[in-house]
Amino acid sequence: MTLPASALDERGREEITAFYGDVFGWTEVPSLTVDRERLVLRVYEMGQFVYILGGDEHLSAPKSDHVGIQVETVEELDGMLARARAWQERDPRVEIIDREVEDHTRVVLTSFYVRHLLPLMIEVQHYTMAAPASA
């Protein structure tokens, strides 16, 4: 996704990596960083990443536009939400759509959404599968 080049100066990159690192555990790939041009965040594994470019034409998205990540446990989801809330207390630019539980009979979806400095929200999801009905 493309941001204004000014958002990827040293301070901007530090703010982005601090938030997404603390809340989600994502890490910068320093060998790919170019001041005001590129920031790559590793999302847990080398093949999973968020690729952020600086440019004159940058992405703008409505609040509902998002990407999703799945977590293994509800406790992991709640930990991320707690860290995002702690950030929101000190930085009003953090946007959160609070935790929700949707029961779809065969699967229960627990999720929340968060956005900070990037144009897309991140939906954090946990799925609990119901046992198959007895025959």
VMD Tcl script that builds the backbone (N, CA, C; Angstrom):
set m [mol new atoms 405]
animate dup $m
set s [atomselect $m all]
$s set {name element resname resid chain x y z} {
  {N N MET 1 A 0.850 -1.170 0.000}
  {CA C MET 1 A 0.000 0.000 0.000}
  {C C MET 1 A 0.892 1.227 0.000}
  {N N THR 2 A 0.406 2.279 -0.593}
  {CA C THR 2 A 1.212 3.484 -0.728}
  {C C THR 2 A 0.720 4.564 0.229}
  {N N LEU 3 A 1.676 5.185 0.925}
  {CA C LEU 3 A 1.431 6.304 1.828}
  {C C LEU 3 A 2.149 7.522 1.270}
  {N N PRO 4 A 1.833 8.715 1.769}
  {CA C PRO 4 A 2.645 9.868 1.392}
  {C C PRO 4 A 4.098 9.601 1.789}
  {N N ALA 5 A 5.035 10.024 0.955}
  {CA C ALA 5 A 6.454 9.777 1.240}
  {C C ALA 5 A 6.847 10.293 2.622}
  {N N SER 6 A 6.263 11.408 3.035}
  {CA C SER 6 A 6.595 11.982 4.348}
  {C C SER 6 A 6.241 11.037 5.499}
  {N N ALA 7 A 5.279 10.144 5.291}
  {CA C ALA 7 A 4.891 9.182 6.330}
  {C C ALA 7 A 5.941 8.094 6.526}
  {N N LEU 8 A 6.875 8.005 5.575}
  {CA C LEU 8 A 7.919 6.988 5.673}
  {C C LEU 8 A 9.298 7.596 5.925}
  {N N ASP 9 A 9.295 8.798 6.498}
  {CA C ASP 9 A 10.585 9.326 6.954}
  {C C ASP 9 A 10.955 8.563 8.227}
  {N N GLU 10 A 12.089 8.883 8.814}
  {CA C GLU 10 A 12.561 8.117 9.970}
  {C C GLU 10 A 11.532 8.079 11.101}
  {N N ARG 11 A 10.972 9.226 11.436}
  {CA C ARG 11 A 9.984 9.277 12.519}
  {C C ARG 11 A 8.730 8.471 12.175}
  {N N GLY 12 A 8.231 8.620 10.942}
  {CA C GLY 12 A 7.036 7.890 10.522}
  {C C GLY 12 A 7.237 6.387 10.574}
  {N N ARG 13 A 8.389 5.930 10.074}
  {CA C ARG 13 A 8.680 4.488 10.114}
  {C C ARG 13 A 8.766 3.995 11.551}
  {N N GLU 14 A 9.380 4.796 12.424}
  {CA C GLU 14 A 9.469 4.406 13.832}
  {C C GLU 14 A 8.089 4.280 14.463}
  {N N GLU 15 A 7.189 5.214 14.150}
  {CA C GLU 15 A 5.827 5.160 14.705}
  {C C GLU 15 A 5.080 3.932 14.200}
  {N N ILE 16 A 5.189 3.654 12.913}
  {CA C ILE 16 A 4.504 2.494 12.332}
  {C C ILE 16 A 5.049 1.207 12.936}
  {N N THR 17 A 6.362 1.052 12.959}
  {CA C THR 17 A 6.948 -0.199 13.465}
  {C C THR 17 A 6.716 -0.357 14.965}
  {N N ALA 18 A 6.698 0.749 15.714}
  {CA C ALA 18 A 6.438 0.650 17.156}
  {C C ALA 18 A 5.036 0.113 17.417}
  {N N PHE 19 A 4.040 0.679 16.745}
  {CA C PHE 19 A 2.660 0.242 16.979}
  {C C PHE 19 A 2.444 -1.199 16.530}
  {N N TYR 20 A 2.746 -1.480 15.260}
  {CA C TYR 20 A 2.460 -2.819 14.727}
  {C C TYR 20 A 3.366 -3.879 15.341}
  {N N GLY 21 A 4.540 -3.465 15.790}
  {CA C GLY 21 A 5.407 -4.391 16.510}
  {C C GLY 21 A 4.860 -4.723 17.884}
  {N N ASP 22 A 4.431 -3.699 18.621}
  {CA C ASP 22 A 3.920 -3.917 19.971}
  {C C ASP 22 A 2.592 -4.667 19.965}
  {N N VAL 23 A 1.674 -4.247 19.119}
  {CA C VAL 23 A 0.331 -4.855 19.123}
  {C C VAL 23 A 0.339 -6.252 18.513}
  {N N PHE 24 A 1.028 -6.422 17.374}
  {CA C PHE 24 A 0.950 -7.680 16.632}
  {C C PHE 24 A 2.237 -8.507 16.629}
  {N N GLY 25 A 3.355 -7.897 16.977}
  {CA C GLY 25 A 4.626 -8.613 16.907}
  {C C GLY 25 A 5.275 -8.576 15.536}
  {N N TRP 26 A 4.809 -7.678 14.664}
  {CA C TRP 26 A 5.403 -7.557 13.334}
  {C C TRP 26 A 6.742 -6.846 13.457}
  {N N THR 27 A 7.679 -7.185 12.576}
  {CA C THR 27 A 9.012 -6.605 12.645}
  {C C THR 27 A 9.434 -6.024 11.297}
  {N N GLU 28 A 10.193 -4.950 11.368}
  {CA C GLU 28 A 10.730 -4.327 10.157}
  {C C GLU 28 A 11.787 -5.241 9.533}
  {N N VAL 29 A 11.830 -5.244 8.210}
  {CA C VAL 29 A 12.910 -5.909 7.485}
  {C C VAL 29 A 13.877 -4.791 7.084}
  {N N PRO 30 A 14.884 -4.493 7.926}
  {CA C PRO 30 A 15.733 -3.317 7.711}
  {C C PRO 30 A 16.454 -3.311 6.365}
  {N N SER 31 A 16.801 -4.468 5.851}
  {CA C SER 31 A 17.532 -4.507 4.584}
  {C C SER 31 A 16.681 -4.025 3.411}
  {N N LEU 32 A 15.370 -3.950 3.601}
  {CA C LEU 32 A 14.475 -3.484 2.536}
  {C C LEU 32 A 14.005 -2.040 2.741}
  {N N THR 33 A 14.359 -1.445 3.873}
  {CA C THR 33 A 13.920 -0.084 4.169}
  {C C THR 33 A 14.696 0.926 3.335}
  {N N VAL 34 A 13.937 1.845 2.717}
  {CA C VAL 34 A 14.526 2.982 2.007}
  {C C VAL 34 A 13.780 4.220 2.507}
  {N N ASP 35 A 14.521 5.179 3.062}
  {CA C ASP 35 A 13.918 6.372 3.646}
  {C C ASP 35 A 12.954 7.046 2.669}
  {N N ARG 36 A 11.723 7.275 3.156}
  {CA C ARG 36 A 10.661 7.960 2.414}
  {C C ARG 36 A 10.184 7.195 1.177}
  {N N GLU 37 A 10.693 5.952 0.982}
  {CA C GLU 37 A 10.296 5.176 -0.194}
  {C C GLU 37 A 9.690 3.814 0.129}
  {N N ARG 38 A 10.220 3.132 1.166}
  {CA C ARG 38 A 9.738 1.760 1.381}
  {C C ARG 38 A 9.952 1.329 2.826}
  {N N LEU 39 A 8.950 0.594 3.330}
  {CA C LEU 39 A 9.015 -0.064 4.630}
  {C C LEU 39 A 8.340 -1.416 4.467}
  {N N VAL 40 A 9.012 -2.468 4.868}
  {CA C VAL 40 A 8.431 -3.808 4.803}
  {C C VAL 40 A 8.372 -4.354 6.223}
  {N N LEU 41 A 7.180 -4.776 6.626}
  {CA C LEU 41 A 6.983 -5.387 7.939}
  {C C LEU 41 A 6.759 -6.884 7.768}
  {N N ARG 42 A 7.588 -7.674 8.431}
  {CA C ARG 42 A 7.415 -9.130 8.426}
  {C C ARG 42 A 6.264 -9.456 9.374}
  {N N VAL 43 A 5.339 -10.250 8.872}
  {CA C VAL 43 A 4.173 -10.661 9.657}
  {C C VAL 43 A 4.394 -12.122 10.066}
  {N N TYR 44 A 5.151 -12.312 11.139}
  {CA C TYR 44 A 5.422 -13.620 11.745}
  {C C TYR 44 A 6.416 -14.479 10.967}
  {N N GLU 45 A 6.270 -14.634 9.661}
  {CA C GLU 45 A 7.147 -15.496 8.873}
  {C C GLU 45 A 7.670 -14.717 7.679}
  {N N MET 46 A 8.795 -15.164 7.122}
  {CA C MET 46 A 9.429 -14.439 6.024}
  {C C MET 46 A 8.484 -14.238 4.832}
  {N N GLY 47 A 7.662 -15.209 4.499}
  {CA C GLY 47 A 6.783 -15.095 3.339}
  {C C GLY 47 A 5.520 -14.295 3.579}
  {N N GLN 48 A 5.316 -13.806 4.791}
  {CA C GLN 48 A 4.140 -12.997 5.112}
  {C C GLN 48 A 4.629 -11.598 5.459}
  {N N PHE 49 A 4.101 -10.594 4.766}
  {CA C PHE 49 A 4.621 -9.247 4.976}
  {C C PHE 49 A 3.592 -8.200 4.576}
  {N N VAL 50 A 3.818 -6.999 5.081}
  {CA C VAL 50 A 3.077 -5.817 4.669}
  {C C VAL 50 A 4.090 -4.925 3.964}
  {N N TYR 51 A 3.822 -4.599 2.716}
  {CA C TYR 51 A 4.734 -3.842 1.863}
  {C C TYR 51 A 4.179 -2.434 1.730}
  {N N ILE 52 A 4.915 -1.464 2.240}
  {CA C ILE 52 A 4.439 -0.080 2.287}
  {C C ILE 52 A 5.388 0.793 1.466}
  {N N LEU 53 A 4.821 1.529 0.527}
  {CA C LEU 53 A 5.602 2.413 -0.329}
  {C C LEU 53 A 5.249 3.865 -0.050}
  {N N GLY 54 A 6.196 4.754 -0.290}
  {CA C GLY 54 A 5.944 6.188 -0.222}
  {C C GLY 54 A 5.773 6.729 -1.624}
  {N N GLY 55 A 4.786 7.582 -1.825}
  {CA C GLY 55 A 4.579 8.125 -3.158}
  {C C GLY 55 A 3.625 9.292 -3.162}
  {N N ASP 56 A 3.591 9.982 -4.295}
  {CA C ASP 56 A 2.697 11.132 -4.447}
  {C C ASP 56 A 1.235 10.701 -4.499}
  {N N GLU 57 A 0.960 9.597 -5.181}
  {CA C GLU 57 A -0.400 9.052 -5.219}
  {C C GLU 57 A -0.472 7.965 -4.170}
  {N N HIS 58 A -1.248 8.211 -3.116}
  {CA C HIS 58 A -1.282 7.251 -2.019}
  {C C HIS 58 A -2.689 6.736 -1.781}
  {N N LEU 59 A -2.757 5.612 -1.115}
  {CA C LEU 59 A -4.011 4.919 -0.864}
  {C C LEU 59 A -4.852 5.661 0.164}
  {N N SER 60 A -6.111 5.774 -0.131}
  {CA C SER 60 A -7.099 6.288 0.805}
  {C C SER 60 A -8.236 5.278 0.806}
  {N N ALA 61 A -8.676 4.893 1.988}
  {CA C ALA 61 A -9.688 3.842 2.065}
  {C C ALA 61 A -10.736 4.182 3.114}
  {N N PRO 62 A -11.987 3.790 2.865}
  {CA C PRO 62 A -13.011 3.971 3.889}
  {C C PRO 62 A -12.722 3.065 5.082}
  {N N LYS 63 A -13.303 3.409 6.198}
  {CA C LYS 63 A -13.043 2.693 7.449}
  {C C LYS 63 A -13.313 1.200 7.338}
  {N N SER 64 A -14.246 0.795 6.512}
  {CA C SER 64 A -14.604 -0.622 6.427}
  {C C SER 64 A -13.608 -1.454 5.615}
  {N N ASP 65 A -12.710 -0.825 4.855}
  {CA C ASP 65 A -11.728 -1.587 4.085}
  {C C ASP 65 A -10.677 -2.151 5.035}
  {N N HIS 66 A -10.389 -3.437 4.888}
  {CA C HIS 66 A -9.486 -4.072 5.846}
  {C C HIS 66 A -8.842 -5.323 5.269}
  {N N VAL 67 A -7.844 -5.798 5.979}
  {CA C VAL 67 A -7.262 -7.115 5.752}
  {C C VAL 67 A -7.402 -7.877 7.057}
  {N N GLY 68 A -7.421 -9.198 6.975}
  {CA C GLY 68 A -7.633 -9.999 8.168}
  {C C GLY 68 A -6.441 -10.867 8.509}
  {N N ILE 69 A -6.234 -11.040 9.804}
  {CA C ILE 69 A -5.265 -12.015 10.282}
  {C C ILE 69 A -5.982 -12.926 11.271}
  {N N GLN 70 A -5.589 -14.171 11.281}
  {CA C GLN 70 A -6.196 -15.150 12.174}
  {C C GLN 70 A -5.224 -15.473 13.293}
  {N N VAL 71 A -5.745 -15.586 14.505}
  {CA C VAL 71 A -4.932 -15.971 15.653}
  {C C VAL 71 A -5.397 -17.323 16.164}
  {N N GLU 72 A -4.524 -17.982 16.913}
  {CA C GLU 72 A -4.797 -19.343 17.373}
  {C C GLU 72 A -5.764 -19.416 18.549}
  {N N THR 73 A -5.763 -18.385 19.416}
  {CA C THR 73 A -6.591 -18.435 20.619}
  {C C THR 73 A -7.310 -17.103 20.842}
  {N N VAL 74 A -8.407 -17.164 21.564}
  {CA C VAL 74 A -9.119 -15.945 21.951}
  {C C VAL 74 A -8.241 -15.115 22.879}
  {N N GLU 75 A -7.440 -15.783 23.711}
  {CA C GLU 75 A -6.549 -15.068 24.622}
  {C C GLU 75 A -5.527 -14.233 23.839}
  {N N GLU 76 A -5.020 -14.778 22.742}
  {CA C GLU 76 A -4.091 -14.036 21.896}
  {C C GLU 76 A -4.788 -12.807 21.311}
  {N N LEU 77 A -6.010 -12.975 20.827}
  {CA C LEU 77 A -6.807 -11.869 20.299}
  {C C LEU 77 A -7.013 -10.814 21.382}
  {N N ASP 78 A -7.402 -11.244 22.581}
  {CA C ASP 78 A -7.649 -10.295 23.666}
  {C C ASP 78 A -6.381 -9.542 24.066}
  {N N GLY 79 A -5.224 -10.212 23.982}
  {CA C GLY 79 A -3.964 -9.540 24.272}
  {C C GLY 79 A -3.668 -8.451 23.265}
  {N N MET 80 A -3.911 -8.738 21.998}
  {CA C MET 80 A -3.707 -7.726 20.955}
  {C C MET 80 A -4.649 -6.552 21.154}
  {N N LEU 81 A -5.892 -6.851 21.482}
  {CA C LEU 81 A -6.867 -5.786 21.707}
  {C C LEU 81 A -6.459 -4.932 22.911}
  {N N ALA 82 A -5.994 -5.548 23.968}
  {CA C ALA 82 A -5.561 -4.791 25.151}
  {C C ALA 82 A -4.383 -3.883 24.814}
  {N N ARG 83 A -3.437 -4.377 24.026}
  {CA C ARG 83 A -2.297 -3.546 23.647}
  {C C ARG 83 A -2.736 -2.398 22.734}
  {N N ALA 84 A -3.680 -2.668 21.819}
  {CA C ALA 84 A -4.199 -1.609 20.955}
  {C C ALA 84 A -4.925 -0.545 21.784}
  {N N ARG 85 A -5.691 -0.974 22.766}
  {CA C ARG 85 A -6.388 -0.010 23.633}
  {C C ARG 85 A -5.399 0.846 24.420}
  {N N ALA 86 A -4.322 0.223 24.890}
  {CA C ALA 86 A -3.298 0.984 25.619}
  {C C ALA 86 A -2.692 2.049 24.710}
  {N N TRP 87 A -2.439 1.710 23.453}
  {CA C TRP 87 A -1.944 2.693 22.492}
  {C C TRP 87 A -2.968 3.803 22.275}
  {N N GLN 88 A -4.233 3.424 22.163}
  {CA C GLN 88 A -5.290 4.408 21.902}
  {C C GLN 88 A -5.383 5.431 23.038}
  {N N GLU 89 A -5.096 4.999 24.263}
  {CA C GLU 89 A -5.138 5.920 25.404}
  {C C GLU 89 A -4.110 7.036 25.270}
  {N N ARG 90 A -2.994 6.764 24.611}
  {CA C ARG 90 A -1.948 7.775 24.481}
  {C C ARG 90 A -1.829 8.354 23.073}
  {N N ASP 91 A -2.552 7.780 22.121}
  {CA C ASP 91 A -2.473 8.278 20.738}
  {C C ASP 91 A -3.868 8.224 20.115}
  {N N PRO 92 A -4.519 9.375 19.951}
  {CA C PRO 92 A -5.891 9.394 19.440}
  {C C PRO 92 A -6.010 8.973 17.971}
  {N N ARG 93 A -4.903 8.772 17.282}
  {CA C ARG 93 A -4.960 8.316 15.892}
  {C C ARG 93 A -5.280 6.826 15.789}
  {N N VAL 94 A -5.225 6.116 16.899}
  {CA C VAL 94 A -5.555 4.683 16.891}
  {C C VAL 94 A -7.077 4.550 16.862}
  {N N GLU 95 A -7.570 3.826 15.856}
  {CA C GLU 95 A -9.011 3.579 15.719}
  {C C GLU 95 A -9.277 2.106 16.004}
  {N N ILE 96 A -10.284 1.840 16.822}
  {CA C ILE 96 A -10.638 0.465 17.170}
  {C C ILE 96 A -12.128 0.261 16.974}
  {N N ILE 97 A -12.481 -0.832 16.340}
  {CA C ILE 97 A -13.863 -1.326 16.355}
  {C C ILE 97 A -13.823 -2.505 17.313}
  {N N ASP 98 A -14.562 -2.390 18.390}
  {CA C ASP 98 A -14.406 -3.293 19.528}
  {C C ASP 98 A -14.721 -4.753 19.217}
  {N N ARG 99 A -14.296 -5.584 20.109}
  {CA C ARG 99 A -14.449 -7.037 20.035}
  {C C ARG 99 A -15.917 -7.411 19.864}
  {N N GLU 100 A -16.139 -8.346 18.970}
  {CA C GLU 100 A -17.488 -8.843 18.700}
  {C C GLU 100 A -17.425 -10.352 18.553}
  {N N VAL 101 A -18.488 -11.012 18.970}
  {CA C VAL 101 A -18.596 -12.462 18.821}
  {C C VAL 101 A -19.830 -12.749 17.977}
  {N N GLU 102 A -19.612 -13.477 16.873}
  {CA C GLU 102 A -20.706 -13.843 15.975}
  {C C GLU 102 A -20.844 -15.360 15.976}
  {N N ASP 103 A -22.011 -15.833 16.359}
  {CA C ASP 103 A -22.262 -17.282 16.387}
  {C C ASP 103 A -22.970 -17.679 15.088}
  {N N HIS 104 A -22.267 -18.443 14.266}
  {CA C HIS 104 A -22.801 -18.908 12.985}
  {C C HIS 104 A -23.107 -20.407 13.036}
  {N N THR 105 A -23.514 -20.896 14.190}
  {CA C THR 105 A -23.892 -22.276 14.455}
  {C C THR 105 A -22.697 -23.233 14.396}
  {N N ARG 106 A -22.111 -23.414 13.226}
  {CA C ARG 106 A -20.974 -24.336 13.088}
  {C C ARG 106 A -19.644 -23.675 13.437}
  {N N VAL 107 A -19.609 -22.366 13.424}
  {CA C VAL 107 A -18.382 -21.640 13.743}
  {C C VAL 107 A -18.737 -20.370 14.515}
  {N N VAL 108 A -17.920 -20.074 15.511}
  {CA C VAL 108 A -18.066 -18.826 16.260}
  {C C VAL 108 A -16.861 -17.957 15.905}
  {N N LEU 109 A -17.141 -16.757 15.411}
  {CA C LEU 109 A -16.096 -15.814 15.031}
  {C C LEU 109 A -15.982 -14.741 16.099}
  {N N THR 110 A -14.792 -14.610 16.668}
  {CA C THR 110 A -14.479 -13.526 17.593}
  {C C THR 110 A -13.508 -12.614 16.857}
  {N N SER 111 A -13.764 -11.306 16.869}
  {CA C SER 111 A -12.901 -10.409 16.104}
  {C C SER 111 A -12.933 -8.993 16.662}
  {N N PHE 112 A -11.926 -8.226 16.273}
  {CA C PHE 112 A -11.927 -6.782 16.456}
  {C C PHE 112 A -11.134 -6.188 15.304}
  {N N TYR 113 A -11.270 -4.880 15.107}
  {CA C TYR 113 A -10.579 -4.172 14.037}
  {C C TYR 113 A -9.753 -3.040 14.649}
  {N N VAL 114 A -8.611 -2.767 14.022}
  {CA C VAL 114 A -7.782 -1.657 14.488}
  {C C VAL 114 A -7.060 -1.041 13.293}
  {N N ARG 115 A -6.871 0.288 13.389}
  {CA C ARG 115 A -6.108 1.004 12.362}
  {C C ARG 115 A -5.274 2.072 13.057}
  {N N HIS 116 A -4.030 2.193 12.574}
  {CA C HIS 116 A -3.149 3.251 13.070}
  {C C HIS 116 A -2.117 3.568 11.999}
  {N N LEU 117 A -2.174 4.763 11.481}
  {CA C LEU 117 A -1.212 5.307 10.516}
  {C C LEU 117 A -1.275 4.698 9.117}
  {N N LEU 118 A -1.862 3.540 8.960}
  {CA C LEU 118 A -2.020 2.920 7.649}
  {C C LEU 118 A -3.458 3.124 7.183}
  {N N PRO 119 A -3.707 3.106 5.876}
  {CA C PRO 119 A -5.062 3.371 5.386}
  {C C PRO 119 A -6.037 2.203 5.557}
  {N N LEU 120 A -5.547 0.998 5.785}
  {CA C LEU 120 A -6.428 -0.156 5.941}
  {C C LEU 120 A -6.500 -0.597 7.388}
  {N N MET 121 A -7.681 -1.015 7.809}
  {CA C MET 121 A -7.833 -1.594 9.137}
  {C C MET 121 A -7.324 -3.031 9.108}
  {N N ILE 122 A -6.946 -3.512 10.266}
  {CA C ILE 122 A -6.567 -4.903 10.437}
  {C C ILE 122 A -7.681 -5.558 11.248}
  {N N GLU 123 A -8.275 -6.612 10.697}
  {CA C GLU 123 A -9.256 -7.389 11.454}
  {C C GLU 123 A -8.526 -8.580 12.048}
  {N N VAL 124 A -8.602 -8.709 13.354}
  {CA C VAL 124 A -8.009 -9.850 14.043}
  {C C VAL 124 A -9.148 -10.820 14.323}
  {N N GLN 125 A -8.976 -12.071 13.878}
  {CA C GLN 125 A -10.058 -13.050 13.935}
  {C C GLN 125 A -9.621 -14.318 14.654}
  {N N HIS 126 A -10.559 -14.896 15.386}
  {CA C HIS 126 A -10.380 -16.240 15.927}
  {C C HIS 126 A -11.650 -17.030 15.625}
  {N N TYR 127 A -11.461 -18.246 15.112}
  {CA C TYR 127 A -12.582 -19.121 14.780}
  {C C TYR 127 A -12.614 -20.280 15.768}
  {N N THR 128 A -13.782 -20.519 16.347}
  {CA C THR 128 A -14.010 -21.698 17.168}
  {C C THR 128 A -14.996 -22.572 16.399}
  {N N MET 129 A -14.563 -23.765 16.066}
  {CA C MET 129 A -15.418 -24.670 15.304}
  {C C MET 129 A -16.273 -25.491 16.264}
  {N N ALA 130 A -17.550 -25.600 15.956}
  {CA C ALA 130 A -18.465 -26.394 16.761}
  {C C ALA 130 A -18.306 -27.863 16.363}
  {N N ALA 131 A -18.547 -28.727 17.309}
  {CA C ALA 131 A -18.498 -30.160 17.008}
  {C C ALA 131 A -19.619 -30.498 16.031}
  {N N PRO 132 A -19.358 -31.420 15.089}
  {CA C PRO 132 A -20.424 -31.806 14.156}
  {C C PRO 132 A -21.609 -32.395 14.906}
  {N N ALA 133 A -22.781 -32.155 14.374}
  {CA C ALA 133 A -24.005 -32.683 14.979}
  {C C ALA 133 A -23.981 -34.190 14.953}
  {N N SER 134 A -24.498 -34.827 15.995}
  {CA C SER 134 A -24.571 -36.291 16.048}
  {C C SER 134 A -25.604 -36.793 15.071}
  {N N ALA 135 A -25.322 -37.945 14.509}
  {CA C ALA 135 A -26.264 -38.530 13.545}
  {C C ALA 135 A -27.333 -39.321 14.249}
}
mol reanalyze $m
mol bondsrecalc $m
mol representation Tube
mol addrep $m
